[in-house]
Amino acid sequence: MSTKRKFIDDFFQRKNKHSKPSANENTLLGCKSEGILRETPQSKKTPVPGLVLYTDFVNQTEEADILAYLDDSEQVAWRNDLRRRTMHFGGTYCVMPPKSNNPAAIKPAVIQAPPMPQRFQWLLHRMVAFDIYDDERRPQYCIVNEYTGDLGISAHTENFRFGEPVVGLSLLSSCHIRFHELESPFDGSVRSGKAAQAQKTGRVADVHLPSKSLLVMNGPSRWSWQHEIVRSAKGRGPGWKRVSLTFRYEP
Ligand SMILES: O=C(O)CCC(=O)C(=O)O
């Protein structure tokens, strides 16, 4: 019987929660738009403890599908309250305080944002298939950042109300992400001004993020190393643009 297979679930049924996909199964991790993931993502260790990079986590068609969705103003909306454009799903704790507020008094709260889009379900499913997230503990939150020119993001750890891992998908241009080791785990956002107060050991590691890669932060890389996208136009030619999707799970 020939069945038309369109979605990842049509290609791949995980046998049990703890089984990793076999090499053969990996080739069947389908996507919404094309059906087959031809390259098996490769995971690489990095110099930062707990940090793993999967190259080619999505293919070109899938990348284009995500970007087309993010540019579809009938379905989603970019926020313009920062220098870089952002988009939030599931909720956001990044509330810009009035200028008169004392940053030390700001208590970040998760406020509403549209839910995680159905359109990303195949991507979450793939994360589960690679044991990046448990089936029952899929990320409910996603922040999209768009970097152009010399834009970046200051050094920070992700809000401790979220668990681990924190996962970042890189699309379009590649760049590096800089990690700073802290003396101890430290919860402090950029906007509250607290992130800058974290005590650093001086150990720094730059990790190259190729387009279509997935960065998975667990353990020390998630709790006691800050990450930053350095603000600089160095090495970024005309038209340089990077879009990242950061996924978070709240226990
Ligand atoms: O663009 C990135 O890869 C990092 C994004 C990030 O750290 C954040 O949204 O908090």
The ligand as a Gaussian input file, in Angstrom:
#p B3LYP/6-31G(d) Opt

LIG

0 1
 O       21.802000      33.951000      18.853000
 C       22.174000      33.089000      19.614000
 O       22.645000      32.025000      19.198000
 C       22.056000      33.293000      21.113000
 C       20.712000      33.804000      21.525000
 C       20.580000      33.971000      23.005000
 O       21.516000      33.815000      23.754000
 C       19.284000      34.328000      23.590000
 O       18.293000      34.495000      22.874000
 O       19.229000      34.457000      24.840000

